[in-house]
Amino acid sequence: MDQPTPYNPLTKRNLAGSIVSKLLNQTPQELPPAKFVGAGIYLIYYTGDFSAYAPIAAANINRKFAQPIYVGKAVPAGARKGGKGLDTPHGNALCNRLSEHAESIEAAKNISITDFRCRWLVVDEVFIPLGETLLISHFKPLWNLVVDGFGNHPPGGGRAKGKKPMWDVIHPGRGWASQLAAAVTQAEVFTLIKQHFETTPAVAGDPTV
């Protein structure tokens, strides 16, 4: 007779699963959200008619919101350096990050902010990276793994001669990105997107199940 493995609620995966389960129970909201306090994790969903994203839009129709196009986190200011201890004030880190994303989408010339929704969850800063890691590894979101650069900030002086992010190659509009040279063509990016959907299902289900 097989011996069942005892359930350990404190394993990294089970801890992450509890956070993700709570996040997935949140009602999707418009971008940008109303002001709120906190840091945490979030999902961004696409429902529009940009043809390259058809599999994602199909997974999210009728308010299913089954497949995020992007997964992200926002940690409190100073948390990365650890100088403020274990109780770093969260401020508006998560709200501000989502607002930055909304500005990027609104600047783009070929997608509309009305076709996006987000789920977000304020999380103790210790567990934010854990939840984000599980979400990305499970959903394999397009803008995290293939079309990079959506979450980029304008480059500082030392990076001013960097390459244009893939995201800006196919979604032109951000002023700072227009000054950068592209390392790939739009056609090459669209090919990578097509290959992604050929190997990765657009609906991955619930990672906590």
N, C-alpha and C positions, 0 to 999 in steps of 0.2 A: 504494500500500500504506500502510495506517495505521501511524503510528509509535507503538508502545506508550509509555505514560507511565512513566518510571522510578519504581520503588517507593521511597518515602522513608520509612523507619521512624521518622523524627523529626518528621513532621508532627503537629500537635496531635491530629488524628483518629486517626492510627495509634498514637500514644502512649496515648491514651485507650482505644482498642480493646484494646490489650494488657492494660491494667488490668481492663477489663470482662470480658474473656475469662477471666482468672484468677478473678475474683469468681464468674462463672457456673459455674465448675467446683467451687465449694465446696459441700459437702453442707448442705442446709437444716437448721437447728437450731431447737429450741424457744426461745420467749421466756420469761423473760430468759435469756441465755446464762450459762455459768459464767464466773467472773472471768478476765479476761485483760488483758494490757498492750498498748496501742497506740491509734493514731488511724487513721481511714480512712473507707471507704464501706460502705454496706449496703443491702439490699433487704428489704422486709417483704411477706410473702404472706398472703393470706386464703383459707380453705377452708371457711368455715362456711355457715350457711343464712340469713343476713340477706338478705332478698329483693332489695333494691336492688343488692346486689353479686353477683348470680347469674352474670353473665358472667365475673367475675374468678374466682369459686370454680370454675366449669366449666373454666377454663383451667389451674387448679392441681390438679385431681383426679388420683388415681392417682399422686401424687407427681411430677407433671410440673413444677410450679412454674414456669410459663411467663410469668405476668403479675404483677408486683409491684403491690401497692396503694399502696406508698409507697417512695420512694427518699430516702436521706439521707446525710449526712456528719457526721463528728465530727473537728474539728481540735484540736490540742493547746492547752491553756490558754496564752494569750498569743500564739498564732500570728497572730491577726488584726492585732495591733498591731506585730508584727515586732520587738519589743524583745529577743527571745532569739535572734535570728539564724536561720541556716538549719538548725540542729540542735536545735530546740525539743524538750525531753523530752516524749514522748507521754503518759505517765501512763496512766490508765485511761479516756481520753476516749471511745473507741468503746464499750467495755463499759458505761460509765455512761450513755451516750446511749440505748443499747438498753434498759437497765434502766428509764430514765425512760419510754420508750415502753410498756414492759410495765405500768408502774404506771398509765398513762393508760387502757390497754385494760382492765385489771382493775377500774378505777373505773367504767367504763361499764356501764350496766345492761342493754344489749341485744346485746352481743357478748361472746364468751368468749375468754380468752387461749389456750385449747387449740386454737382454730381458726387460730392464726397460727404462721408459721415465718419464719425470717430467714436470709439469707446475709450474711456480712460478710467484709471483707478489710482487714487492716492495710496501709496504704500510706504511703510517704514523703509528708510533708505538702505538698510542692511539687505533687504530682500529684493530691491529693484533689479539688479543685474541678473538675479536668479530667474525671475519671471520673464524678463526680456529674452534670455537665452533659450528657455523652453519654447516660447512663442515663435522665435525665428527658426529654431531647428525643426519645429513641427510644421508650421505653415509655409516655410520657405518663400516668404513674400518677395515679389518681383523687384520692388524698389530697394530692398535690402541686398539681394544676392546677385542681381543682374544689372539693372539700370541704376548705377550708383550716382550719388551726388545730391539727391533730393534734400537731405538734411544738412548739406554743407552751408557754412557761413561764408560771407565774402572773404577772400584771401587777404591776409595781412601783407605788409610790404615785402616780407621775405618770400611770399608765395605768389606774388603778383604775376609772375610769368609761368604759372602752372598751367595744366591742361584743362580744357573745358570739361566739366562732368558729363557723363553720358546722359543724365537726366536733362540737362540743358541743351544737349545736341538735338533731342527729339521734342523738347518742350521749350523752345526759345522764348525769352521775355525778361528774364532777370538781368537787370542792367549790368551788374558786376560780371556776370558770366559771358556777356556778349563781347567783352574785351579779351577773352581768352581764346587760344587756338584749340581747335578740336583734334583729338588724336584718332577719332573714329568717325565714320560717316553715319548719317541717319540710317541708310540701308543696312549697314553692319549692325547697328543696334537693334533694328527690327528683326534681323536674322537671329540674333542672340535671344530675343524675346520669344520668337517662334520655337527655337530649340528648347527653351526652358519649358514651355507648355507641352511640348512633345514628350518630355521626360518627367514632368511634375504635375500631378493632378491639381486642378484649380480649386477643388473642394477637398480639404484634408481632414475634415471632421474635428471633433473636440479632442484636444491633446490630453485632457484629464481623464478620458475614458480608458 
